[in-house]
């Protein structure tokens, strides 16, 4: 077991990289605890994990992106308060990013904060959201506009959980990892190495390889969070691919999962940079052909024309919580191949580029 200690300004926490599942014994016997799990993860691991918790300690919820809402949080409040839960409670959360957001928000607000432990079961949560400090909820048609900064005390990470993921959910995790690899220092000088890593990641990787790439992703993310935990400066660059990606999640009613939306968003951001004369044609084409497009094939995700309605996507992008002007924010590579955040991305430039992206993806 390897432990990464993170000294957050909110509160310190630890990531435990586990090679086996012996850590579960500690959780089975943890006093004053409640386990909260989504119904899909519960079905996969009912006999091997959840039957070993007493029924009184187990809350099973229907959780998906549509249910990442205050209603799901209040359902947790109701169950815990009906059980007379005390402030020394520890919540144990098993699942992906939605579970993390809902349980983390509940933990941060119940009694002004109770302890919680997170066991991520998706590649996306392992490589990205688990260490992000944030909890986020959707409100009506607005994505991630409610939230708190409240990390778990402990994260127990075992990549063995990815074996039960559907293909598109695994590739959703790949999408965020691709983003991190493209954000590493001098990444655009090492694209062949990145392409090789992505190929290995999508070709039945060993558990040790997968653990290594998750660790690398976490460390890259921490590098951008350092000194900007509350997302007011450099951490904004982690939204590379997210402006369009989030809009596509909403316009597709979440048929396009987060990380796949991010990869399409990177395609889009790079295209804008290329058309502005910043990103070279050589690099633009190499990233598309060798790093991104292989992860967007029909056997991974079926992209539909009605997911790409220009006006619907634009309205969703206007709702971006980081939008501070009449134009749209966008993170993209500059002429030095460094990521920057622009705030002068006009609606007209958006419409021109989204039309070209649709043509590129054969969605016209």
C-alpha positions in Angstrom: 0.0 0.0 0.0 1.2 3.5 -0.9 -0.2 6.6 0.8 -0.3 10.1 -0.6 -0.8 12.8 2.0 -2.5 16.0 0.7 -2.3 19.1 3.0 -5.4 21.0 1.8 -6.3 24.4 3.3 -9.8 23.0 3.9 -8.5 19.9 5.8 -5.7 17.4 5.2 -6.6 14.1 3.8 -4.9 10.9 2.5 -5.2 8.8 -0.6 -4.5 5.1 0.0 -3.4 3.2 -3.1 -4.5 -0.4 -2.3 -3.2 -3.5 -4.1 -5.9 -5.7 -2.5 -9.2 -5.4 -0.7 -8.0 -6.0 2.9 -8.8 -2.3 3.7 -12.5 -3.2 3.6 -12.1 -5.0 6.9 -11.4 -1.7 8.6 -14.5 -0.2 7.0 -16.7 -3.2 8.0 -15.7 -2.6 11.6 -15.8 1.2 11.8 -18.0 2.4 14.6 -20.6 5.2 14.2 -20.5 4.8 10.4 -23.1 4.6 7.6 -22.4 3.3 4.1 -24.0 5.1 1.1 -23.8 3.4 -2.3 -25.6 3.8 -5.6 -27.8 0.9 -6.8 -25.6 -0.1 -9.7 -22.4 -0.5 -7.6 -24.5 -2.2 -4.9 -25.7 -4.9 -7.4 -22.1 -5.5 -8.6 -20.7 -6.0 -5.2 -23.6 -7.0 -3.0 -22.3 -10.4 -2.1 -18.6 -9.6 -2.0 -18.8 -6.3 -0.1 -22.1 -4.9 1.0 -23.6 -8.0 2.6 -20.8 -7.8 5.1 -22.1 -4.5 6.4 -25.0 -4.7 8.8 -28.3 -3.7 7.1 -28.8 -0.9 9.6 -25.5 0.8 8.4 -26.4 0.6 4.6 -28.2 3.2 2.5 -28.7 2.3 -1.2 -29.8 5.1 -3.5 -30.6 5.4 -7.2 -27.8 7.7 -8.3 -27.0 9.1 -11.8 -26.3 12.5 -13.3 -30.0 13.4 -13.3 -30.2 12.7 -9.6 -27.1 14.8 -8.6 -29.5 17.1 -6.9 -30.6 18.6 -3.6 -33.4 16.0 -3.6 -30.8 13.1 -3.3 -29.0 15.0 -0.6 -32.2 15.5 1.4 -33.0 11.8 1.1 -29.7 11.2 2.9 -30.5 13.8 5.5 -33.9 12.1 6.1 -32.4 8.6 6.5 -29.6 9.7 8.8 -31.8 11.9 11.0 -34.4 9.2 11.3 -31.7 7.0 12.6 -30.7 9.7 15.1 -27.2 10.0 13.6 -24.8 12.0 15.7 -22.1 14.5 14.8 -19.3 11.9 15.4 -20.8 10.0 12.4 -18.6 8.8 9.5 -20.2 8.4 6.1 -18.5 5.8 3.8 -19.2 6.4 0.2 -18.7 3.8 -2.6 -19.1 4.9 -6.2 -18.2 7.3 -8.9 -18.3 11.1 -9.2 -22.1 11.4 -8.7 -21.9 9.4 -5.4 -19.0 11.5 -4.3 -20.8 14.8 -5.1 -24.0 13.8 -3.4 -22.5 12.2 -0.3 -19.8 14.8 0.0 -22.3 17.6 -0.1 -24.4 15.9 2.6 -21.3 15.3 4.7 -20.3 19.0 4.4 -23.6 20.4 5.4 -25.1 17.9 8.0 -24.3 19.3 11.4 -22.0 21.8 9.6 -19.7 18.9 8.6 -19.3 15.2 9.5 -16.4 12.9 8.6 -16.6 10.9 5.4 -14.5 8.3 3.5 -14.6 7.8 -0.2 -14.0 4.5 -2.1 -14.0 5.5 -5.8 -15.3 2.7 -8.1 -14.9 4.4 -11.5 -11.7 5.3 -13.4 -13.0 8.9 -13.7 -13.4 9.4 -10.0 -10.0 7.7 -9.2 -8.0 9.8 -11.7 -9.8 13.1 -11.2 -12.7 14.0 -9.0 -11.7 12.1 -5.8 -8.9 14.6 -4.9 -10.6 17.7 -6.2 -11.9 19.0 -2.8 -15.2 20.0 -4.4 -18.7 18.7 -4.1 -21.1 19.8 -6.9 -24.8 19.5 -7.5 -27.0 20.3 -10.5 -29.9 22.7 -10.1 -32.7 22.4 -12.7 -30.9 22.7 -16.1 -27.8 24.3 -14.5 -24.8 21.9 -14.1 -22.6 22.0 -11.0 -23.8 25.4 -9.8 -24.3 24.3 -6.2 -21.5 23.0 -4.1 -19.0 23.1 -1.3 -15.2 22.6 -0.8 -15.1 19.5 1.5 -12.7 16.6 0.8 -13.0 13.2 2.4 -10.7 12.4 5.2 -9.5 9.2 3.5 -9.7 7.9 0.0 -9.2 4.2 -0.6 -8.3 3.6 -4.2 -8.1 0.1 -5.8 -8.2 0.0 -9.6 -9.7 -3.5 -9.5 -13.2 -1.8 -9.3 -12.9 -0.7 -13.0 -13.4 -4.3 -14.1 -17.2 -3.9 -13.7 -17.5 -0.6 -15.7 -19.3 -0.4 -19.0 -17.0 0.4 -21.9 -18.2 4.0 -22.3 -17.8 4.6 -18.6 -14.2 3.3 -18.7 -13.5 5.6 -21.6 -15.0 8.5 -19.7 -12.1 8.0 -17.3 -9.7 7.8 -20.2 -10.9 11.2 -21.3 -9.9 12.9 -18.1 -6.6 11.1 -18.1 -5.9 12.3 -21.7 -6.6 15.8 -20.5 -4.1 15.6 -17.7 -1.4 14.1 -20.0 -1.9 17.0 -22.4 -1.6 19.4 -19.5 1.7 18.1 -18.2 4.7 20.4 -18.7 6.1 20.2 -22.3 3.3 17.8 -23.2 3.1 19.0 -26.8 6.8 18.1 -27.2 6.0 14.5 -26.2 2.9 13.6 -28.1 4.2 10.3 -29.3 4.8 9.2 -25.7 1.3 10.3 -24.7 -0.2 8.5 -27.7 1.6 5.3 -26.6 0.3 5.7 -23.1 -3.3 6.2 -24.2 -3.0 3.1 -26.5 -1.8 1.0 -23.5 -4.6 2.5 -21.4 -7.2 1.2 -23.8 -5.6 -2.2 -24.5 -6.4 -4.2 -21.3 -3.8 -2.6 -19.1 -2.3 -4.3 -16.1 -3.4 -3.2 -12.7 0.1 -1.9 -11.9 0.0 0.2 -15.1 -3.4 1.5 -14.3 -2.5 2.4 -10.8 0.6 4.2 -12.1 -1.3 6.3 -14.6 -4.0 7.2 -12.0 -1.2 8.3 -9.6 0.3 10.4 -12.4 -3.0 12.0 -13.2 -3.6 12.9 -9.5 -0.1 14.5 -9.3 -0.6 16.6 -12.4 -4.0 17.8 -11.1 -2.4 18.6 -7.7 0.2 20.7 -9.5 -2.5 22.9 -10.9 -4.4 23.1 -7.6 -1.4 24.1 -5.6 -1.8 27.7 -4.4 -5.3 27.8 -6.0 -7.5 25.3 -4.2 -10.6 27.5 -4.6 -10.4 27.8 -8.3 -9.7 31.5 -8.8 -6.6 31.4 -11.0 -4.4 28.6 -12.4 -6.8 25.8 -11.4 -9.2 27.2 -14.0 -6.9 25.6 -16.7 -8.2 22.2 -15.5 -11.4 23.2 -17.4 -9.6 22.3 -20.7 -12.3 20.6 -22.7 -14.9 21.2 -20.1 -16.8 24.2 -21.4 -18.1 22.4 -24.4 -18.0 19.0 -22.6 -20.4 20.1 -19.9 -22.7 21.6 -22.5 -22.7 18.3 -24.4 -23.5 16.3 -21.3 -26.6 18.5 -20.8 -27.7 18.6 -24.5 -27.4 14.8 -24.8 -29.3 14.4 -21.5 -26.1 12.7 -20.2 -26.0 10.1 -23.0 -22.5 11.5 -23.5 -20.6 10.8 -20.3 -18.3 13.4 -18.7 -14.9 12.3 -19.9 -16.0 11.6 -23.4 -17.6 15.1 -23.5 -14.2 16.4 -22.3 -12.4 14.7 -25.2 -14.8 16.3 -27.7 -14.3 19.6 -25.8 -10.6 19.3 -26.3 -11.1 18.6 -30.0 -13.2 21.8 -30.1 -10.7 24.0 -28.1 -7.8 22.8 -30.2 -9.7 23.6 -33.3 -10.4 27.2 -32.1 -6.7 27.6 -31.3 -5.8 26.2 -34.7 -8.2 28.6 -36.5 -6.8 31.5 -34.5 -3.4 30.7 -35.9 -2.0 29.5 -32.6 -1.8 25.7 -32.6 0.1 24.4 -35.6 -1.6 22.2 -38.2 0.9 19.4 -37.5 0.2 19.3 -33.7 -3.6 19.8 -34.2 -3.8 16.8 -36.6 -1.5 14.6 -34.5 -3.5 15.1 -31.3 -6.8 14.4 -33.2 -5.6 11.3 -35.1 -3.4 9.6 -32.5 -4.7 10.7 -29.1 -8.4 11.7 -29.3 -10.4 10.2 -32.2 -9.5 6.5 -31.4 -11.4 7.0 -28.1 -14.6 8.3 -29.9 -15.3 5.3 -32.1 -18.9 4.0 -32.5 -18.1 1.0 -30.3 -17.3 3.4 -27.5 -19.9 6.1 -27.9 -22.6 6.7 -30.5 -22.8 10.4 -31.2 -26.2 11.6 -32.4 -26.9 14.7 -34.5 -29.5 15.9 -32.0 -26.8 16.0 -29.3 -25.1 18.7 -31.2 -27.9 21.3 -31.7 -25.9 24.6 -31.9 -28.4 26.8 -30.1 -29.0 24.2 -27.3 -25.3 23.8 -26.7 -24.8 27.6 -26.8 -27.5 28.1 -24.2 -25.8 25.5 -22.0 -22.4 27.2 -22.4 -23.9 30.5 -21.4 -24.8 28.8 -18.1 -21.1 28.1 -17.3 -20.6 29.2 -13.7 -17.1 30.5 -14.7 -18.6 32.9 -17.3 -17.9 36.4 -16.1 -18.6 38.5 -19.3 -20.9 38.7 -22.3 -18.6 36.3 -24.2 -17.8 32.7 -23.4 -14.8 31.5 -21.4 -12.6 28.8 -23.1 -9.3 27.1 -22.1 -7.1 26.4 -25.2 -3.5 26.1 -26.3 -1.8 29.4 -27.2 0.9 30.0 -29.8 3.5 28.7 -27.4 1.5 25.5 -26.8 0.7 26.6 -23.3 -2.8 26.5 -22.0 -4.5 29.8 -21.4 -8.1 30.9 -20.5 -9.6 33.4 -22.9 -12.7 35.4 -22.2 -13.3 36.9 -25.6 -14.8 33.8 -27.3 -17.8 35.4 -29.1 -21.0 33.7 -30.0 -20.2 34.1 -33.6 -16.8 32.4 -33.3 -18.6 29.6 -31.3 -21.2 29.1 -34.1 -18.5 28.9 -36.8 -16.4 26.4 -34.8 -19.3 24.2 -33.7 -20.5 23.9 -37.3 -17.0 22.9 -38.3 -16.7 20.4 -35.5 -20.0 18.8 -36.4 -18.8 18.4 -40.0 -15.5 16.9 -38.8 -17.4 14.4 -36.7 -19.8 13.6 -39.6 -22.8 15.0 -37.7 -24.2 17.5 -40.2 
